[in-house]
Amino acid sequence: MNKIVLLSFFIFAFVSLSPRASAQFIPISIPDGNFSTSGSYSTGIIGNYTNQQLGTTPWYGSGTSVLGLLLPPTDSVGSGSATISGLVSTGVLSFTDTSGSIQQTLPTTYAPNTTYQLTVDVTYSPVLGVNLITNGYAGAELTSSTGTVLASSTTPADLLSVMVLSSNEQQLVLQYTTGATIPTGGIGLVLFAKPTGLSLGSGANVSFSNLSLDAIPEPSTYALVGAGLLLLICIQRRRKSNLNFPS
């Protein structure tokens, strides 16, 4: 019994302090996360739209128009990417700019004491001499049933990583860590484009690809699991010992 308790302590210490334990990425399934199924939504008329399903895919789109004068952008998925096309931005007045988003709520819920890492590549045209992600013109959000949990446009710098892949492509990595209290509902993913104040003219596009979401439990979570398994082994051995004890 004492050996088992001692072994539990060493496992707890090793798992808690091990740098490898802190990087155990567990992929979370995203329905049509590779955007292989095609679907789109466009109003064809002036006006905003919200949470319109993109064909038969699990993705939904939203878009805003300009003062009842210009069409909202078109949201589409397929061929490996999600695209918000037909964006308008004059660079003069923010209320003359259109915006769009593509979103989905996963069947997976948030877990306590877990870091969630969202990774996605963002491509835009025309090529601009400005960082769209760090300036909040395009990016991603994690949401819950009550609203935004964390957005790349407002998140602290230590929770957001942006890597330049080419002149018009960047990789976004967003991290959010839960505590003992977790956001309610399923994990929501939002991919957005809102080039407010940029001189894009009309017909600008923002695309998203290589989307992934990983869960990284805290090291203490692994330690608790290990301790629980050892406790079960201890109980099982004790039961066997009682059964084999001569009467």
Secondary structure, 3 states (H helix, E strand, C coil): CHHHHHHHHHHHHHHHHCCCHHHCCEECCCCCCCCCCCEEECCCCCCCEEEEECCCCCCEEEEECECCCECCCEEEEECCEEEEEEEEECCCCHHHCCEEEEEEEEEEECCCCEEEEEEEEEEEECCCCCCCCCCCCEEEEEEECCEEEEECCCCCHHHEEEEEEECCEEEEEEEEECCCCCCCCEEEEEEEECCCCCCCEEEEEEEEEEEEEEEEECHHHHHHHHHHHHHHHHHHHHHHHHHHCCC
